[in-house]
Amino acid sequence: MARATHYTPVISRSVVAVLFHEAQRHRIPMTKLLDRLLKDSLAGTPGWRTASQDWPELTAHQKQDRHKADC
């Protein structure tokens, strides 16, 4: 069996159930909902700034959020 090349966190089943129901309610895939929630929660944190050095698209996400807030 192939080994994962990156860390894969385990999410509790109860949280997965919440994600499932919220994703259904919004009619979007759970992965999209989770990605949106995490980006919104973590944007601007020290970890976000550090990761932005290797992932330039993170900086673009923050600029999009600022633009939305200004509108």
TASULSUL-V368034 format. One record per pair of residues at least 12 apart in sequence whose C-alpha atoms are under 10 Angstrom apart, sorted by sequence separation. I is the first residue (numbers start at 0). J is the second residue. If there is no record, write none. Layout:
I&J  I&J
This chain:
17&29  18&30  21&33  19&32  15&29  18&32  19&33  43&57  47&61  18&33  42&57  43&58  42&58  15&33  42&60  43&61  38&57  42&61  39&60  38&60  39&61  42&64  38&61  39&64
